Amino acid sequence: MPVLPIPLVVALILGFLFVRALFVRDKSWLFLALIVSCAIQSVVISLNQHYGFTVFHFVQPVTASLVPPLAYLAFKSSALKQLSWSTDLVHLLGPAFIAFCVWLAPVALDVAVSAMFIGYGGYMIWRMWNGRDSLLLTKLDADQTPLIIWRAIAVALMLSAFSDILIIADQIFGSGTLRPWIVSVFSSLTLLVLGLLSLSKGIEGVSDSHVPDVKEPTEIRAEDVAIANRLQDLIMREKLFLDPDLTIGRLSRRLGIPSKQLSAAINKSTGENISRYINRFRIDYACSQMVDGKPVTTAMYDSGFNTKSNFNREFLRIKGCAPRDYISLNS
C-alpha cells in the first residue's frame, strides 16, 4: 500500500486550502501567494528528500527563501500600511541572493536561509512590540486576535530555522542520517502552521488611502490629555465608533498626528488601549439602543461590533453584566 510522505500530505492540505480560499470574497492575493509558496516548498522537499530527484536539492533553498518575504509583505499590507512596490520590491533581493549562493557559494546556504527566516520573524516581532495598537490597519473590533496570530506567524518563521540547528547537531553527534526526517517533519509542520494561520479571519486588514508617516517625538508630550480630548470630541461629533472598519490608522489620519503618539496619549490618559477606548463608546451606544427596545443583536451590529463574542466580552468588562441582564435591570 503506497504511503505519502509528510511533506506531500502537507502540500495536499495547503492546496485544498488554496482552492477554498479562491472562492472567498475580498481575498488577499498576498495571503494566497504565501499559501502557494508553502505548498510548493512542501512538494520540493518531498521530491528531494523522499523521491530522490536530486535536481530539487538546488531548488529547495530558493523556494524556501520565498516564504519569509511573502509572510512579511502580507503582514505589512494587512496590519501596517499599504505596500509601495517601488520600495517593497527590495524583498526580492533575498531569494535572488539565495539563488546566487546555490550556484557560487553553497557553503553559505544554510546560514543565509536561516538568517532570512530569523530576520523576518524577528523584525515582525519588533514591529508589534507596542502591542495591539501597533497594527494600524486591523479593525479595532478585532481586539487582541490579530496580534496573537501575527506573533504566532513570526515565531513560526523563527522556529523554522531551528531545523538547521538540529541538522548540524545530528552531523556532529550522530551519523547525519536524520537529516531527511528533520527537514520533512519540522519544515512541513512549520509550513502547515503558516498556511493555516494565513487564512485566519482575524488578520484581515482595512485598506486606508493613506496613513501619515510622521516622525514621533522623542520626548513625552505634555499634551496627552489635550489629544485625548480632541479624539473624544471627534468621535462624539461624527460618531466614528459606529464604523465597524475603524482602525487606529484612520483616527491618526483624521487628527493629523502619529499613530504611536495617539496610542500613547490615550493609554496615559485613560489607562486603556485604543481598541478598548473605542469599545466604551460602542457599548454605551448599544445600551441606549437596547433601552429603546432594539434586540441585542441589532444593537450589537448598529454600535459597530462585528462579532458577538467580542461584544459580550466587552459588555461584561465595561458594564459588569451580560447584555440581557442589563436590559432586565434598566427596563
C-alpha positions in Angstrom: 0.0 0.0 0.0 1.6 3.3 -1.0 2.3 5.8 1.8 2.6 9.5 1.1 5.5 11.3 2.8 4.6 14.0 5.3 5.6 17.0 3.1 3.4 15.8 0.3 0.4 15.4 2.7 1.0 19.0 3.9 1.2 20.1 0.2 -2.2 18.5 -0.5 -3.7 20.2 2.6 -2.4 23.6 1.6 -3.6 23.0 -2.0 -7.1 22.3 -0.7 -6.9 25.5 1.5 -5.8 27.5 -1.5 -8.6 26.3 -3.7 -11.1 27.0 -1.0 -9.7 30.5 -0.4 -10.2 31.3 -4.1 -13.9 31.4 -3.5 -13.7 33.8 -0.6 -14.8 37.3 -1.1 -12.3 40.1 -0.6 -9.4 37.6 -0.7 -5.8 38.8 -0.3 -3.6 37.8 -3.2 -0.5 38.0 -0.9 -2.0 35.5 1.5 -2.8 33.2 -1.4 0.7 33.6 -2.7 2.0 32.7 0.8 -0.1 29.5 0.8 1.1 28.6 -2.7 4.8 29.2 -1.7 4.3 26.9 1.3 2.7 24.2 -0.8 5.4 24.4 -3.4 8.1 24.2 -0.8 6.4 21.1 0.7 6.3 19.4 -2.8 10.0 20.3 -3.4 11.0 18.8 0.0 9.1 15.7 -0.8 10.6 15.3 -4.3 14.1 15.9 -3.0 14.1 14.0 0.3 11.8 11.1 -0.4 11.7 10.5 -4.2 15.4 11.1 -4.9 15.0 13.9 -7.5 18.4 15.4 -6.8 17.8 18.4 -9.0 15.4 19.7 -6.4 18.3 19.8 -4.0 19.3 23.0 -5.7 15.7 24.3 -5.9 14.8 23.8 -2.3 16.7 26.7 -0.7 15.4 29.1 -3.3 11.7 28.1 -2.9 12.3 28.2 0.9 13.6 31.8 0.7 10.3 33.0 -0.9 8.3 32.2 2.3 9.7 34.8 4.8 9.4 37.9 2.5 5.9 36.9 1.4 4.8 36.4 5.1 6.2 39.9 5.9 4.6 41.6 2.9 1.3 40.0 3.8 1.8 41.3 7.4 2.7 44.8 6.3 -0.2 45.2 3.8 -2.8 43.9 6.2 -1.6 45.3 9.5 0.8 48.3 9.0 0.3 50.2 5.7 -0.3 49.8 2.0 2.6 48.4 0.0 4.7 50.6 -2.2 6.1 48.4 -4.9 8.8 50.9 -5.8 10.4 50.2 -2.4 9.0 46.8 -1.4 10.4 45.1 -4.4 13.7 45.1 -2.5 12.5 42.0 -0.7 13.1 40.0 -3.9 16.8 40.5 -3.3 16.7 37.8 -0.6 15.6 35.0 -2.9 18.0 36.3 -5.6 20.9 36.1 -3.1 20.0 32.6 -2.2 19.9 31.6 -5.9 23.4 33.2 -6.2 24.6 31.1 -3.2 23.2 27.9 -4.8 25.5 28.3 -7.8 28.5 30.1 -6.4 28.6 29.8 -2.6 26.7 26.7 -1.5 28.6 26.6 1.8 26.8 29.8 2.9 23.3 28.4 2.0 22.3 27.1 5.4 23.3 30.3 7.2 21.7 32.5 4.6 18.4 30.8 4.5 18.2 30.5 8.4 19.1 34.2 8.6 16.2 35.1 6.4 13.7 33.2 8.5 15.0 34.6 11.8 15.4 38.1 10.4 11.9 38.5 9.0 10.3 36.8 12.0 12.3 38.9 14.5 11.5 42.1 12.6 7.8 41.3 12.7 8.0 40.7 16.4 9.8 44.1 16.8 7.1 45.9 14.7 4.5 44.5 17.1 6.4 45.5 20.2 3.9 48.1 21.3 1.1 45.6 21.3 -2.3 45.7 19.6 -2.0 49.4 18.7 1.0 48.6 16.5 -1.4 47.1 13.9 -2.7 50.3 12.2 -4.9 48.7 9.6 -6.6 46.0 11.6 -10.1 46.6 12.8 -10.4 47.9 16.4 -13.2 45.4 16.9 -10.8 42.5 16.4 -9.2 43.2 19.9 -6.1 41.0 20.5 -6.8 38.3 17.9 -4.7 39.8 15.0 -1.8 40.5 17.4 -1.8 36.9 18.6 -2.0 35.4 15.1 0.7 37.6 13.6 3.0 36.9 16.6 2.4 33.2 16.1 3.4 33.5 12.4 6.5 35.4 13.3 7.5 32.8 15.9 6.8 30.0 13.3 9.2 31.7 10.9 11.9 32.0 13.5 11.4 28.4 14.7 11.8 27.0 11.2 15.5 27.9 11.4 15.7 25.6 14.4 15.7 22.6 12.0 19.1 23.7 10.7 20.5 23.6 14.2 19.1 20.1 14.6 20.7 19.0 11.3 24.1 20.4 12.4 23.8 18.6 15.8 23.0 15.4 14.0 26.0 15.8 11.8 28.3 16.5 14.8 26.9 14.0 17.3 25.3 11.4 15.0 25.7 9.9 11.6 23.7 12.6 9.7 21.1 10.1 8.7 18.3 12.0 10.5 18.5 15.0 8.1 15.7 13.9 5.8 13.4 13.3 8.8 14.3 16.6 10.4 13.7 18.5 7.2 10.5 16.7 6.4 8.8 16.8 9.8 10.0 20.1 11.1 9.7 22.1 7.9 6.4 20.5 6.9 4.8 21.4 10.3 6.1 25.0 10.0 4.7 25.4 6.5 1.3 23.9 7.6 1.1 26.3 10.5 2.0 29.3 8.3 -0.7 28.2 5.7 -3.4 27.7 8.3 -2.7 30.9 10.2 -2.6 33.0 7.0 -6.2 32.0 6.3 -7.4 33.2 9.8 -10.1 35.8 9.6 -8.6 37.7 12.5 -5.7 39.1 10.5 -7.7 40.8 7.8 -6.9 44.4 7.5 -8.8 47.5 6.2 -7.3 49.5 3.3 -6.7 53.1 4.2 -6.0 55.6 1.4 -3.0 57.0 3.4 -1.8 56.8 6.9 0.6 59.6 7.7 4.2 58.5 8.4 5.0 61.3 10.8 8.1 61.2 13.0 7.2 60.5 16.6 8.5 63.0 19.2 11.4 61.7 21.2 10.2 63.2 24.5 6.9 62.5 26.3 4.3 65.1 25.2 2.6 67.2 27.7 -0.5 67.4 25.5 -1.6 63.9 26.1 -4.9 65.0 27.8 -5.5 67.5 25.0 -5.0 64.8 22.4 -7.4 62.6 24.2 -10.0 65.4 24.4 -9.6 66.1 20.7 -10.2 62.5 19.9 -13.2 62.3 22.1 -14.7 65.4 20.5 -14.1 64.0 17.0 -15.6 60.6 17.9 -18.7 62.0 19.6 -19.2 64.7 16.9 -19.0 62.3 13.9 -19.9 59.0 15.7 -16.8 57.3 14.2 -17.2 54.4 16.7 -20.2 53.2 14.6 -17.8 52.3 11.8 -17.1 48.5 12.1 -13.9 49.0 9.9 -12.5 51.7 12.1 -8.7 51.5 12.6 -6.1 53.4 14.6 -4.6 54.5 11.3 -7.8 56.3 10.3 -8.1 58.0 13.6 -4.4 59.1 13.3 -5.0 60.5 9.9 -8.1 62.5 11.0 -6.2 64.1 13.9 -3.0 64.6 11.8 -0.7 63.0 14.5 1.4 59.9 14.5 -0.4 56.7 15.5 2.1 55.9 18.2 1.7 59.3 19.7 -2.1 58.9 19.6 -1.9 55.4 21.2 0.5 56.7 23.9 -1.8 59.7 24.7 -4.9 57.5 25.1 -3.0 54.9 27.2 -1.6 57.5 29.5 -4.9 59.5 29.8 -7.3 56.6 30.2 -5.2 53.6 31.0 -6.7 51.7 28.0 -5.5 50.9 24.5 -7.3 52.4 21.5 -9.4 49.3 20.9 -10.9 49.2 24.4 -11.3 53.0 24.4 -13.4 52.9 21.3 -15.4 49.9 22.6 -16.6 52.0 25.5 -18.4 54.4 23.1 -19.8 51.4 21.2 -21.1 49.7 24.4 -22.7 52.9 25.6 -24.4 53.3 22.3 -25.6 49.7 22.3 -27.0 50.2 25.8 -29.1 53.2 24.6 -30.3 51.2 21.7 -31.4 48.2 23.9 -33.1 50.5 26.4 -35.1 51.9 23.4 -36.3 48.4 22.7 -33.9 47.2 20.0 -32.9 43.5 20.1 -29.4 42.7 21.5 -28.1 41.5 18.1 -29.4 44.6 16.3 -27.9 46.9 18.9 -24.6 45.0 18.6 -24.2 45.5 14.9 -25.6 49.1 15.0 -23.0 50.0 17.5 -20.0 48.9 15.3 -19.3 45.4 16.6 -18.6 42.6 14.1 -18.7 39.6 16.4 -21.0 38.5 19.2 -18.1 37.1 21.2 -16.2 40.4 21.3 -19.4 42.3 22.0 -20.3 40.1 25.0 -16.8 40.1 26.4 -16.5 43.9 26.2 -20.0 44.4 27.6 -19.2 42.3 30.6 -15.9 44.2 31.1 -17.4 47.6 30.9 -20.9 47.1 32.4 -20.2 44.2 34.7 -23.1 42.1 33.4 -24.4 40.4 30.3 -26.5 42.4 27.8 -29.8 40.7 28.7 -29.2 41.3 32.3 -28.6 44.9 31.6 -31.9 45.1 29.8 -33.7 43.5 32.8 -32.1 46.0 35.2 -33.0 49.0 33.0 -36.4 48.1 31.7 
